[in-house]
Amino acid sequence: MRDHRWWCKHYNGIPSVRCKLGITYESVKVMGSRHIEYPCYEREVTGVCLAREYLTDEEYAEQEKHTAIVLKKFTDYLNGETNVCPHCGIEVIEEYQVGRCAYARPCGCRVFQGKARGVLPNDH
């Protein structure tokens, strides 16, 4: 797994065509030894994008803290420790199935992919 600390702050995913600064990914790609590489998340690719900027240690720590909070909300919901929607914070009364995904009522958020549990117990 890559250390996301070394992903450019402006990177928003190759399918986006352009980064947050408007630079096209096509213009900064480099043919590596086995595959196409991008300076956006490959530290060794240098010189092709002068706008590349990494997170500071403080920004990375803040991002990791935020990620831990978000994951805890999600796992608490999945484990039945809370009925609060991990996305919007509204109390979920019921889950319903749409295709392979479970959605929450009354908020309508997609809460996970899998079998909906129906009416949730209100003992939290």
VENWO-V621797 format. One record per backbone hydrogen bond with DSSP energy under -1.0 kcal/mol. CO is the residue of the C=O (numbers start at 1). NH is the residue of the N-H. If there is no record, write none. Layout:
co=CO nh=NH
co=CO nh=NH
This chain:
co=3 nh=6
co=4 nh=7
co=8 nh=11
co=10 nh=20
co=13 nh=16
co=14 nh=17
co=16 nh=18
co=17 nh=25
co=19 nh=22
co=23 nh=19
co=25 nh=28
co=30 nh=37
co=35 nh=32
co=37 nh=30
co=38 nh=41
co=38 nh=42
co=40 nh=8
co=42 nh=45
co=49 nh=52
co=53 nh=9
co=56 nh=60
co=57 nh=61
co=58 nh=62
co=59 nh=63
co=60 nh=64
co=61 nh=65
co=62 nh=66
co=63 nh=67
co=64 nh=68
co=65 nh=69
co=66 nh=70
co=67 nh=71
co=68 nh=72
co=69 nh=73
co=70 nh=74
co=71 nh=75
co=72 nh=76
co=73 nh=77
co=74 nh=78
co=75 nh=79
co=76 nh=81
co=77 nh=80
co=83 nh=92
co=85 nh=89
co=90 nh=85
co=93 nh=120
co=94 nh=105
co=96 nh=103
co=98 nh=101
co=100 nh=114
co=101 nh=98
co=102 nh=111
co=102 nh=112
co=103 nh=96
co=104 nh=108
co=105 nh=93
co=105 nh=94
co=109 nh=104
co=112 nh=102
co=118 nh=95
